Amino acid sequence: MSQFVITGNKKLSGEIMVNSSKNAATACIIASLINRGVTRLKNVPQIEEVNRLVEVLVSIGVSVDRSRRELVIRTPKKFLLHKIDYSAAHKTRSIILAIGALAGRVPSFKLPRVGGCKIGSRTINPHLFALSEFGIKVGLTARNYEISIPSLKASEVVLYETGDTVTENALMAASQINGKSVIKMASANYMVQDLCAFLEKMGVQIKWVGSGSIQVQGKARINKDITYQISPDPIEAMMFLSIGIVTKSNITIRRCPFDFLELELLKLEKMGLKYKILNKYKSKNKRNYLADIKISPSELKALADKIHAMPFPGINQDNLPFFVPIATQAKGKTMIHDWTYENRAIYYSELNRLGANVTLMDPHRVNIEGPTMLKATEMVCPPALRPAAIILVAMLAAKGKSILRNVYPIHRGYERLEQRLGEIGGDIRLEG
């Protein structure tokens, strides 16, 4: 069990680069199962979530050639789903996307039920309701999803909720059906937009129509050699922003996905953050704008209004937790309302062990009184990626030596943090 040893309260300086998106990468890796041709993915993050998905693909007969940040994926004529790596599949919630991805290639199969972060009940009903409209039947057992597809049909689907993964699952299914489908109440979040661009590379015609509706002209058989570059990760950019803010540092964060951080930056500006947009430019895949953002030490004040997440273009639900360590350094009382998950806000009070003043009002809301002087301690990572990440952020600001044990949840989503943060002056060491 690896751990981070962190000597905090250090001023950071220099530049740090935002890596490619975990959630976009996992969606594109699974969507490669649709393609009978060769799929080449570039700028793939070297993280544990990707490692688990590669293990799953290889176990069912997919050829995956891996060279640093590139994957070359070739699917077999016949998938070996009875040999699926159950342990690897169960460790990632992304595995549910394989239902839509395989629906056009395998008439019936089983998949392990999802795992991933432990942040409360996460219903799969939206997936079941949406996929059934395309002719996909999903049964549930204690361990598995049991999928059968008598026949696929184009459909007009209203999503039960505006979710990222359910939108992706519906997109993958619709992409393999001749004819026009419409997905209503769809998410337009960053990973969905990456997936749309990836599917378009395969020859699928995708058009956003109206408000939150996606029109998909699918193809029953997709066989095309393609190359796609994964976009940078707005959630990692937000983590680096929060680290710079709580350590009161001068740092420049390069390749920030600006389109997916505008509201977060506005909230931070109203809290008193001093920052400059040094330049803006198109990403390598030409799909969105990136920005280099320089932040400076700032005196923060709490917002009078609560901070809460919403579907894009609202504050991203994975960016919301990073406002918690930031609020510990803002004068006044900040309310964070994490309505999406039943249990995630409970983890926010763990920062009290570092000297924060966080009051849990109910399973969804916390009040944070600041500013407080954070102090070092020893902790074990909670079994959830973003709550674990904000403890790391707070430890970088805390005076003294902290130890953060069992950091696998952080490695699921972030790559070589000890090395990258060390390059800008962070005192963080990986042991074990």
C-alpha positions in Angstrom: 0.0 0.0 0.0 1.7 3.1 -1.2 1.7 6.5 0.6 2.6 10.1 0.1 4.9 11.8 2.6 4.3 15.6 2.3 6.1 18.5 3.9 3.6 21.3 3.4 3.4 25.0 3.7 5.9 25.4 0.9 5.6 28.2 -1.7 5.4 26.8 -5.2 6.7 28.4 -8.4 7.0 27.7 -12.1 4.8 26.0 -14.6 2.8 22.8 -14.5 1.1 21.1 -17.4 -2.4 19.7 -17.4 -2.5 16.1 -18.5 -5.2 14.4 -20.6 -8.6 13.7 -19.3 -9.3 10.5 -17.3 -13.0 10.5 -18.1 -12.5 11.2 -21.8 -9.9 8.6 -22.1 -11.9 5.9 -20.5 -14.9 6.6 -22.7 -12.8 6.5 -25.9 -11.0 3.3 -24.8 -14.3 1.5 -24.3 -15.8 3.1 -27.5 -12.9 1.5 -29.4 -14.8 -1.8 -29.0 -17.3 -0.6 -31.6 -14.6 -0.3 -34.3 -13.5 -3.3 -36.4 -10.6 -1.2 -37.7 -7.5 0.0 -35.9 -8.0 2.6 -33.2 -5.0 4.7 -32.2 -5.4 6.9 -29.1 -2.9 9.5 -28.4 -2.1 11.5 -25.2 -3.7 8.7 -23.0 -3.1 9.4 -19.3 -0.9 6.8 -17.5 -3.2 6.2 -14.6 -4.7 3.2 -12.8 -8.2 3.6 -14.3 -6.7 3.2 -17.7 -4.6 0.3 -16.5 -7.7 -1.5 -15.4 -9.5 -1.0 -18.6 -6.6 -2.2 -20.7 -6.6 -5.4 -18.5 -10.3 -5.8 -19.2 -9.8 -5.4 -23.0 -6.9 -7.8 -23.2 -8.8 -10.4 -21.1 -11.7 -10.5 -23.7 -9.4 -10.9 -26.7 -8.6 -7.3 -27.7 -5.1 -6.5 -28.9 -3.7 -3.5 -27.1 -0.2 -2.2 -28.0 0.9 0.4 -25.5 3.7 2.8 -25.9 4.0 5.5 -23.3 1.0 7.8 -23.9 -0.4 5.9 -27.0 -2.7 2.9 -27.3 -3.2 1.0 -30.5 -6.4 -1.1 -30.2 -7.5 -3.9 -32.5 -10.7 -5.7 -31.7 -11.2 -9.5 -32.4 -13.9 -11.0 -34.7 -15.2 -12.8 -31.6 -14.9 -11.4 -28.1 -14.0 -13.7 -25.2 -16.4 -12.2 -22.7 -16.5 -15.4 -20.6 -12.8 -14.7 -19.8 -13.3 -11.1 -18.7 -11.0 -10.0 -15.9 -13.6 -9.7 -13.2 -11.4 -8.0 -10.6 -10.2 -5.3 -13.0 -13.7 -4.6 -14.4 -15.2 -4.3 -11.0 -12.7 -1.6 -9.9 -14.0 0.9 -12.5 -17.5 2.4 -12.9 -16.6 2.9 -16.6 -17.3 -0.7 -17.4 -21.0 0.0 -17.6 -20.2 1.8 -20.9 -19.3 -1.6 -22.5 -23.0 -2.4 -22.6 -23.6 0.3 -25.3 -20.2 -0.3 -27.0 -20.7 -4.1 -27.4 -24.4 -3.9 -28.2 -23.8 -3.8 -32.0 -21.3 -6.6 -31.9 -22.4 -9.3 -29.4 -26.0 -10.5 -29.3 -25.8 -11.5 -25.6 -23.2 -11.3 -22.9 -22.5 -10.7 -19.2 -20.5 -7.9 -17.5 -19.5 -7.5 -13.9 -21.5 -4.8 -12.0 -19.8 -1.5 -11.5 -17.4 -0.5 -8.8 -15.3 2.7 -8.7 -15.7 5.4 -6.0 -17.6 4.9 -2.8 -19.7 8.1 -2.7 -23.2 6.8 -2.1 -25.9 5.2 -4.1 -25.4 5.7 -7.9 -28.4 4.4 -9.7 -28.0 2.7 -13.1 -31.7 3.1 -13.9 -31.0 5.9 -16.4 -28.8 3.5 -18.3 -31.4 0.7 -18.3 -34.2 3.0 -19.4 -32.2 4.6 -22.2 -30.7 1.4 -23.5 -34.1 -0.4 -23.6 -35.3 2.2 -26.1 -32.6 1.0 -28.5 -33.7 -2.6 -28.0 -31.1 -3.6 -25.4 -32.4 -5.7 -22.5 -30.4 -5.6 -19.3 -31.0 -8.0 -16.4 -29.3 -7.8 -13.0 -27.9 -10.5 -10.7 -25.9 -10.0 -7.6 -22.6 -10.0 -9.5 -23.4 -9.2 -13.2 -25.3 -7.4 -15.8 -26.9 -9.9 -18.2 -27.4 -8.3 -21.6 -29.4 -9.5 -24.6 -30.1 -7.7 -27.9 -32.8 -9.3 -30.0 -32.5 -6.4 -32.4 -31.2 -2.8 -32.3 -33.5 0.0 -33.4 -33.1 3.7 -33.9 -35.1 5.7 -31.4 -35.8 9.0 -29.8 -34.8 8.8 -26.2 -35.4 11.1 -23.3 -32.7 10.5 -20.6 -34.1 9.8 -17.1 -31.4 12.2 -15.9 -28.8 14.5 -17.5 -25.8 12.4 -16.7 -22.4 12.0 -18.3 -22.0 8.2 -18.5 -25.7 7.6 -19.5 -25.2 10.1 -22.3 -22.1 8.2 -23.4 -23.8 4.8 -23.2 -26.7 6.0 -25.3 -24.3 7.6 -27.8 -22.3 4.3 -28.2 -25.5 2.3 -28.8 -27.0 4.8 -31.2 -23.8 5.0 -33.2 -24.1 1.3 -34.2 -27.7 1.6 -35.5 -28.6 2.4 -39.1 -30.9 5.4 -39.1 -31.4 8.6 -37.1 -31.6 8.5 -33.3 -32.1 11.5 -31.0 -30.9 11.6 -27.4 -32.7 14.3 -25.3 -31.7 15.8 -21.9 -28.1 14.9 -22.9 -25.0 16.0 -21.0 -22.7 18.4 -22.9 -19.8 17.9 -20.5 -16.2 17.7 -21.6 -15.9 13.9 -21.8 -19.1 13.6 -23.8 -17.8 16.2 -26.3 -14.6 14.2 -26.6 -16.5 11.0 -27.2 -18.6 12.7 -29.9 -15.5 13.8 -31.7 -14.1 10.3 -31.4 -17.2 8.7 -32.8 -17.2 11.2 -35.7 -13.8 10.0 -36.6 -15.3 6.6 -37.1 -17.8 8.1 -39.5 -20.8 8.5 -37.2 -22.7 11.7 -37.9 -23.5 13.7 -34.7 -25.3 17.0 -34.4 -26.3 19.0 -31.4 -29.9 20.2 -31.9 -32.0 22.4 -29.7 -31.2 22.5 -26.0 -29.4 19.4 -24.7 -30.4 17.1 -27.6 -28.0 15.0 -29.8 -28.9 13.7 -33.2 -27.0 10.6 -34.2 -26.9 9.0 -37.6 -25.3 5.7 -36.9 -23.8 2.9 -38.9 -24.5 -0.8 -38.3 -20.9 -1.8 -39.1 -18.0 0.5 -38.4 -14.6 -0.6 -39.8 -12.2 2.3 -40.0 -8.6 3.0 -39.1 -8.6 6.1 -36.9 -6.3 8.3 -34.8 -7.7 10.5 -32.0 -6.0 12.8 -29.5 -7.5 12.9 -26.0 -8.2 16.4 -24.6 -6.7 17.8 -21.4 -8.5 17.3 -18.1 -10.4 20.3 -16.6 -10.6 18.5 -13.3 -6.8 18.2 -13.0 -6.6 21.8 -14.0 -8.9 22.7 -11.1 -6.8 20.6 -8.7 -3.7 22.6 -9.6 -5.6 25.8 -9.3 -6.7 24.8 -5.7 -3.1 23.8 -4.9 -1.8 27.1 -6.0 -4.5 29.0 -4.1 -4.1 27.2 -0.7 -0.3 27.4 -0.8 -0.5 31.1 -1.8 1.9 30.5 -4.7 2.8 32.1 -8.0 2.4 29.3 -10.5 1.3 29.0 -14.2 -1.0 26.1 -15.1 -0.7 25.3 -18.8 -3.2 23.7 -21.1 -6.3 24.4 -19.0 -9.5 23.5 -20.8 -10.9 27.0 -20.6 -14.4 26.2 -22.0 -15.0 23.9 -19.0 -13.5 26.2 -16.3 -15.1 29.6 -17.0 -17.7 29.5 -14.2 -15.2 28.1 -11.6 -12.8 30.9 -12.5 -15.6 33.5 -12.2 -16.5 32.2 -8.7 -12.8 32.3 -7.7 -12.5 35.8 -9.1 -15.4 36.9 -7.0 -13.7 35.3 -3.9 -10.7 37.5 -4.6 -8.4 35.3 -6.7 -5.8 37.2 -8.7 -5.1 35.5 -12.0 -4.2 36.2 -15.6 -5.0 34.4 -18.8 -1.6 34.4 -20.5 -2.8 33.0 -23.8 -5.6 31.0 -25.4 -5.2 28.5 -28.2 -6.9 25.4 -29.8 -6.2 22.0 -28.4 -4.3 19.5 -30.6 -7.5 17.8 -31.6 -9.0 21.2 -32.5 -12.1 20.6 -30.5 -11.8 23.1 -27.7 -9.9 26.1 -26.4 -7.0 25.8 -23.9 -5.5 28.6 -21.8 -2.4 29.1 -19.7 -3.5 30.6 -16.4 -1.1 32.4 -14.0 -2.3 32.7 -10.4 -0.9 34.9 -7.6 -1.2 34.9 -3.8 -4.6 36.3 -3.0 -6.6 37.3 0.1 -9.9 35.4 -0.3 -13.3 36.1 1.1 -16.2 33.7 1.3 -19.0 34.1 -1.2 -22.4 35.1 0.1 -24.0 32.4 -2.0 -23.7 28.7 -1.7 -21.4 26.9 -4.2 -23.0 23.9 -5.9 -22.5 21.8 -9.0 -24.8 21.6 -12.0 -24.7 19.8 -15.4 -22.5 21.7 -17.9 -22.2 24.6 -18.2 -22.6 24.7 -14.4 -19.8 24.1 -12.0 -18.5 20.6 -12.7 -19.5 18.0 -10.0 -15.9 16.8 -9.9 -14.6 20.3 -9.5 -16.9 21.2 -6.6 -14.8 19.3 -4.0 -11.8 21.5 -4.7 -13.7 24.5 -3.4 -13.5 22.9 0.1 -9.8 23.4 0.7 -10.0 26.8 -1.0 -12.8 27.8 1.4 -10.6 27.0 4.4 -8.4 29.9 3.3 -11.3 32.4 2.6 -12.5 34.9 5.2 -16.0 34.1 6.3 -18.4 31.2 6.0 -18.8 29.2 2.7 -21.6 26.7 2.1 -20.8 23.8 -0.3 -23.9 22.0 -1.5 -23.0 18.6 -3.0 -26.5 17.4 -4.0 -25.3 14.8 -6.5 -24.1 12.1 -4.2 -25.5 10.9 -0.8 -22.2 10.5 0.9 -19.5 12.6 -0.7 -19.9 15.7 1.5 -19.3 13.5 4.6 -15.7 13.1 3.4 -15.2 16.9 3.4 -15.3 17.0 7.2 -12.1 14.9 7.1 -10.2 18.1 6.5 -10.9 18.9 10.2 -8.1 16.5 11.0 -5.8 19.0 9.3 -7.2 21.9 11.3 -10.0 23.0 9.0 -13.3 24.2 10.4 -15.9 22.2 8.4 -19.4 21.6 9.8 -21.4 18.9 8.2 -25.0 20.1 8.1 -26.4 17.0 6.4 -25.1 14.3 4.0 -25.1 16.9 1.2 -24.1 20.3 2.7 -21.1 21.6 4.6 -20.3 25.0 6.1 -16.6 26.0 6.1 -15.3 28.8 8.3 -12.1 30.4 7.3 -9.4 31.3 7.1 -7.7 28.6 9.2 -4.1 27.5 9.6 -3.8 23.9 8.4 -1.5 21.6 10.3 0.1 18.3 9.3 -1.3 14.9 10.2 -1.5 11.2 9.2 -4.5 10.0 7.3 -5.7 7.2 5.1 -7.2 8.1 1.7 -11.0 7.7 1.5 -12.2 5.2 -1.2 -13.1 8.0 -3.6 -11.0 9.9 -6.0 -11.9 13.6 -5.5 -12.3 13.5 -1.7 -8.8 11.8 -1.6 -7.4 14.5 -3.9 -8.6 17.4 -1.7 -6.9 15.9 1.3 -3.7 15.9 -0.7 -4.3 19.6 -1.6 -4.8 20.5 2.0 -1.7 18.6 3.1 0.4 20.7 0.7 -0.7 23.8 2.5 -0.4 22.3 6.0 2.6 23.2 8.2 4.7 20.2 9.0 5.0 16.6 7.6 1.9 14.8 6.7 1.5 11.1 5.6 -1.4 10.1 3.3 -1.7 6.3 3.2 -3.2 4.0 0.6 -3.1 6.5 -2.3 -4.5 4.1 -5.0 -7.7 6.2 -5.2 -5.6 9.2 -6.3 -3.6 7.1 -8.8 -6.8 6.1 -10.4 -7.1 9.6 -11.8 -3.8 11.5 -11.5 -0.4 10.7 -13.0 3.0 11.1 -11.3 1.8 13.8 -9.0 4.9 13.5 -6.7 7.2 14.2 -9.7 5.2 16.9 -11.3 4.5 18.8 -8.1 8.1 18.4 -7.1 9.2 20.2 -10.2 7.4 23.3 -9.0 8.7 23.1 -5.4 6.3 20.7 -3.7 7.8 18.5 -1.1 6.0 15.2 -1.8 7.4 11.8 -1.9 5.8 8.5 -2.9 6.7 5.5 -0.7 5.8 1.8 -1.0 
